[in-house]
Amino acid sequence: MTQPIEMPLAGRISVVIPVYGSGNCLAELIRRADTACQTLSHAPIQFVLVDDNGPGDAWAEICRLAAARDQTLGIQLMRNFGQHNAIMCGFRYCSGDVIITMDDDLQHPPESLPALMESLRLQNADLVYANYDSKKHAAGRNLGSAVINWFFRLVFRVPVTLTSFRCMRRELVQAVLRYDLNFTFIDGLLAWNTSRIGSVIVPHSARHDGRSGYTLRKLFVLAMNMFTNFSLLPLQMVSLLGLVAAGGGLFLGFWYLVSALMNWLVVPGYASIIVAVLVLGGLQLLSLGVIGEYIGRLHLNVNRKPQYVVRKSTGCTETVQVK
């Protein structure tokens, strides 16, 4: 007989799923999750399905599931706010002591939920990432994810591999919910609030349907959210580039002065002038762009650009939004 897994916290589990274009996978996802967690000693899983206005009519499927299954909450956003903002919305509506985030496309096998929760207990962690034995993403997506992970380790000094399949304690989620601004980067907020972060290897499946909503542009925006919200590294790099350019300019000026005094210059060079103008002009534009990115985001946050806006919700009427 299978022994129940001892939960890291007493109480229930909430699974937050941002839904974008894979509404037809939700019924199977929930069915497999319920089956996988039958041996766990806890109340029925609460599912929080956040419709982020992707392609297709996912909301109709979410309403059907919420009506057919207890502990299923559907939330429809007014427009597409992005995966991380949708997850923040789900955090505010979930009521579990252990909270899991996962994708809607069945690439995260629901059968791995017990392994995630067991790792949270065994590693005495606040947060556990599911890492994959073999990734089934497209090459471009894998490259973008590798860049994001490299940036994350550079900024936060945490040697983990980020994925959207996470398991965390409620105390950590409540700490993250203090952040109510736009340009959300969930993993940065989590790393800001705890250093007890672990990982566990799980399988990774091919997409059940459709294609990933993460384009290279969206991955770039995500990287910018991480840098501008949690690090001054871009500004420090610009300062370093300015210092290097100024030092190079002084050295070059001294060299030309010595060359002129020694009569080494026969004909003044056109190429050196053009190179200097292009390099220094490029550095100035780069610097202005980085500074402008910070100022623009400050401007939008001061004007209280919403993190998300809920159009309506359905199911699980006893759930109260966490403030």
Order of alpha helices (4+ residues) and beta strands (2+ residues): beta-alpha-beta-alpha-beta-alpha-beta-alpha-beta-alpha-beta-alpha-alpha-beta-alpha-alpha-alpha-beta
